[in-house]
């Protein structure tokens, strides 16, 4: 079978088996093309909640599938690749953060949505990269323990200097590996291009950017801008997707190393096998975990996340 034949078979099977396919924006183009919804982790979770299908197939990483399950516990949720984890989400466990809460009892624990369901059970509110500044600014408490990404946390702290934000040394190893030298080199190679970067990058990179925002924010900015050239400082698939959607513009990579191996672990054949009922991993969370973990997501929704 060629790629088009595999895609056609997936489309047939998902209709036959009442499956909603979600694809994170970092997935390969051939997977994006057969997805029912594409977006960032939280946008996909909201879409899954409104989808009429009884089964949801997440082409992304584990914490994203867990978030879908928390918001739609009545649905069968399948992670397309069982090895697709997230190093950032797995950096801290519930015990460590529980100890931190004992050390800093007057701090509100703000969790990036890139965390496990278990970790969310001991957090106060979730944020996304696009809503973090807005939500932290609304919190009554000025003392904030921000987990796990210290780079996103530093971006929030710089945006809200009146808050006392404590950071832990965690984050996305892929984004964090990009250096100021990468940014300076890319800007010198493409002097007419704007630099668009994700806040998971180091502060010395984001301070050189023309725009700092979430994956969706970066894509929307590039599509709407009257500029014609952009350096993309997030997972390299985004530059590819933007090139397809905006053929009249030029998109350059900030660094060739901006590749998420966990996202890339999902293949089109994985999706096909899941639609056949032969692959992937069904996500199971206890009712107690869902009840506790979903509270910080509900708080995020309440605050406009």
TACORQUI-V209987 format. One record per run of one state. SS is the DSSP state (hx for helix, st for strand, lp for the rest). FROM is the first residue (numbers start at 1). LEN is the number of residues. If there is no record, write none. Layout:
# TACORQUI-V209987
SS/FROM/LEN  SS/FROM/LEN
This chain:
# TACORQUI-V209987
lp/1/2  hx/3/14  lp/17/2  st/19/6  lp/25/4  hx/29/4  lp/33/4  st/37/3  lp/40/1  hx/41/10  lp/51/4  st/55/5  lp/60/2  hx/62/10  lp/72/4  st/76/4  lp/80/14  hx/94/10  lp/104/4  st/108/5  lp/113/4  hx/117/4  lp/121/4  st/125/3  lp/128/4  hx/132/7  lp/139/4  st/143/5  lp/148/1  st/149/1  hx/150/10  lp/160/4  st/164/4  lp/168/2  st/170/1  lp/171/2  hx/173/4  lp/177/3  hx/180/10  lp/190/4  st/194/4  lp/198/5  hx/203/4  lp/207/4  st/211/2  lp/213/2  hx/215/10  lp/225/4  st/229/5  lp/234/3  hx/237/9  lp/246/4  st/250/4  lp/254/7  hx/261/4  lp/265/3  hx/268/9  lp/277/4  st/281/2  lp/283/4  hx/287/16  lp/303/3
